[in-house]
Amino acid sequence: MNPPAEFIMVEREKEAMAAGAGRRLPVAQPAAAPVAKVIAVSVQPAQVARGGETDLIVTYSLEGQSAEVVEARRVLKGKEPIIALDHRFGRTVGPPVTSAVKVTVPADATPGYYTLHVTLTAGGASSEGSALFEVR
């Protein structure tokens, strides 16, 4: 007498599992979308004379995967834009990045407090930060 077909199938599955044919292979996960996150924004020196030079600095991390990061810097007096700079960099995931851009404050700038506003964009997501500085 022959064993029922269901019994034969179960026994063959057990044999295949024992031979390693039934191992589950790791499934590749899609890479996380890149995200640039502002850690700090500063202006050095924070007090600058009209016509003087200063560095517009942003420190940030890139998470997920390597990507092109757009660093958009805007210097504002109140709501009025004085300087607008956009830079694109290919960045890799790793330790935080510090990026500085040297600018000359316009000689005719009105003395007072200004705001550096930085927007980072990577993979369609953005992060922002700002810092105050004084023009004398």
C-alpha positions as CSV (number, residue, x, y, z in Angstrom):
1,M,0.0,0.0,0.0
2,N,1.3,3.4,-1.0
3,P,1.3,6.4,1.4
4,P,-1.2,9.2,0.7
5,A,0.0,12.0,-1.7
6,E,-0.2,14.6,1.2
7,F,2.2,12.5,3.2
8,I,4.7,12.3,0.3
9,M,4.6,16.2,-0.2
10,V,5.2,16.8,3.5
11,E,8.1,14.4,3.6
12,R,9.6,16.0,0.5
13,E,9.3,19.5,2.0
14,K,11.0,18.2,5.2
15,E,13.8,16.8,3.0
16,A,14.2,20.0,1.1
17,M,14.3,22.1,4.4
18,A,17.0,19.7,5.8
19,A,19.0,20.2,2.6
20,G,18.8,24.0,2.9
21,A,16.4,24.6,0.0
22,G,13.8,26.1,2.3
23,R,16.1,28.8,3.8
24,R,14.7,32.3,3.7
25,L,17.0,34.6,1.9
26,P,17.4,38.2,3.2
27,V,15.2,40.6,1.4
28,A,16.9,43.8,0.2
29,Q,15.3,46.8,1.8
30,P,15.0,50.0,-0.2
31,A,17.5,52.6,0.7
32,A,16.2,55.4,3.0
33,A,15.7,58.7,1.3
34,P,18.5,61.2,2.0
35,V,17.8,63.8,4.7
36,A,20.2,66.7,5.5
37,K,19.7,68.0,9.0
38,V,21.0,71.4,10.2
39,I,23.0,71.1,13.4
40,A,24.3,74.6,13.8
41,V,24.4,78.0,11.9
42,S,26.8,80.7,12.7
43,V,28.5,83.8,11.3
44,Q,32.2,84.3,12.1
45,P,33.0,87.0,13.1
46,A,29.6,87.8,14.5
47,Q,30.4,91.5,14.4
48,V,31.6,92.8,11.1
49,A,32.3,96.3,9.7
50,R,30.6,97.5,6.5
51,G,32.8,96.3,3.6
52,G,34.4,93.7,5.8
53,E,34.5,89.9,5.3
54,T,32.8,87.2,7.3
55,D,32.1,83.5,7.0
56,L,28.6,82.1,6.7
57,I,28.8,78.7,8.3
58,V,26.5,75.7,8.5
59,T,27.1,72.4,10.2
60,Y,24.8,69.5,9.2
61,S,24.5,65.7,9.0
62,L,23.3,63.7,6.0
63,E,21.3,60.6,6.8
64,G,19.8,57.8,4.6
65,Q,22.0,57.8,1.6
66,S,24.6,59.9,-0.3
67,A,23.0,62.7,-2.2
68,E,23.4,66.1,-3.7
69,V,22.8,68.8,-1.0
70,V,21.7,72.3,-1.9
71,E,22.9,74.8,0.7
72,A,20.8,78.0,0.3
73,R,22.1,81.0,2.3
74,R,20.2,84.2,2.7
75,V,21.4,87.3,4.5
76,L,18.4,89.4,5.6
77,K,18.0,92.8,7.1
78,G,14.5,92.4,8.6
79,K,12.7,90.7,5.7
80,E,14.8,92.3,3.0
81,P,17.3,90.0,1.3
82,I,20.8,91.4,1.1
83,I,22.8,88.4,-0.1
84,A,21.5,85.2,-1.7
85,L,23.8,82.2,-2.3
86,D,23.0,78.7,-3.5
87,H,25.7,76.0,-3.6
88,R,25.3,72.3,-4.6
89,F,27.6,69.6,-3.2
90,G,27.7,65.8,-3.6
91,R,27.8,64.6,0.0
92,T,28.2,61.1,1.5
93,V,26.6,59.7,4.7
94,G,29.1,60.0,7.5
95,P,30.2,62.4,10.2
96,P,28.7,65.9,10.3
97,V,29.9,68.4,7.6
98,T,30.8,72.0,8.2
99,S,30.5,74.3,5.2
100,A,31.6,77.9,5.2
101,V,31.3,80.6,2.5
102,K,33.2,83.8,2.9
103,V,31.3,87.0,1.9
104,T,32.0,90.7,1.8
105,V,29.3,92.8,3.5
106,P,28.2,95.6,1.2
107,A,30.0,98.8,2.0
108,D,26.7,100.6,1.9
109,A,25.0,98.2,4.3
110,T,23.0,99.8,7.1
111,P,24.5,99.2,10.5
112,G,22.5,96.9,12.7
113,Y,21.5,93.3,13.2
114,Y,21.2,90.9,10.2
115,T,20.0,87.3,10.0
116,L,21.7,84.5,8.2
117,H,19.0,82.0,7.2
118,V,20.2,78.6,5.8
119,T,18.0,76.0,4.0
120,L,19.4,72.6,3.2
121,T,17.7,70.4,0.6
122,A,18.4,66.8,-0.1
123,G,16.2,64.3,-1.8
124,G,13.2,66.6,-1.7
125,A,13.3,67.2,2.1
126,S,14.6,70.4,3.7
127,S,16.0,71.6,7.0
128,E,16.5,75.2,8.2
129,G,18.4,77.2,10.7
130,S,19.5,80.8,11.3
131,A,21.9,83.0,13.2
132,L,22.1,86.7,14.0
133,F,25.1,88.9,13.4
134,E,25.9,92.6,13.6
135,V,27.1,95.0,10.9
136,R,28.9,98.1,12.4
